[in-house]
Amino acid sequence: DQQVKQNSPSLSVQEGRISILNCDYTNSMFDYFLWYKKYPAEGPTFLISISSIKDKNEDGRFTVFLNKSAKHLSLHIVPSQPGDSAVYFCAASDRKSSGDKLTFGTGTRLAVRP
Amino acid sequence: EPEVTQTPSHQVTQMGQEVILRCVPISNHLYFYWYRQILGQKVEFLVSFYNNEISEKSEIFDDQFSVERPDGSNFTLKIRSTKLEDSAMYFCASSDLGLSTDTQYFGPGTRLTVL
């Protein structure tokens, strides 16, 4: 059951450039989306979220874009920094049916090269 | 900055034994969750808890699992008779009032190893 998919297991980007991480979902009932960052041996750390009533949300270097018709969201990190190297998880919830239960993607490992 | 804490960081147990994983959610949060991540797999929802009762649980959360808020600060996950396949990282999370736009904040996790 892969309702949330991150098709790129890894991504390598030069420091200072843009990192774009992608996420696709199949459940049209999802109405809230989040990105988490995870370092080894730590829990997921919240980065940014977006409600389905919006198509963009920005917080500092992080911007999330949502394309509901394509069931696709992306996380842009500009400029990328070596400290951004981590695994990034996309997560979604269907608040009407499933409350706050989060469904996670498999993650994308980002490596930012100095 | 307030954070979710979990103990122990690593628990090793024999198959069939009971384990209790402990969590201290962020103090003003009212919704609590357990997730797990088997090595190499995605993070999976186990259970959500509000107002001293389970609000939702996944098919993973069978009769071997239980949750409890024994006092005003702790939130525990008990596995009654552990199996090899219970080996995973277990993450506790909490959120503020469970509002639909609110965010779940995760603890550092407990690595459970069942031998």
Interface residues (C-beta under 8 A of the other chain):
Chain A: Y32 L34 Y36 A41 E42 G43 P44 T45 F46 S49 S51 F89 A91 R95 S98 G99 D100 K101 L102 T103 F104 G105 T106 G107
Chain B: V4 Q6 Y31 Y33 Y35 Q41 K42 V43 E44 F45 S48 S55 E56 S58 F91 A93 S95 G98 S100 T101 D102 T103 Q104 Y105 F106 G107 P108 G109
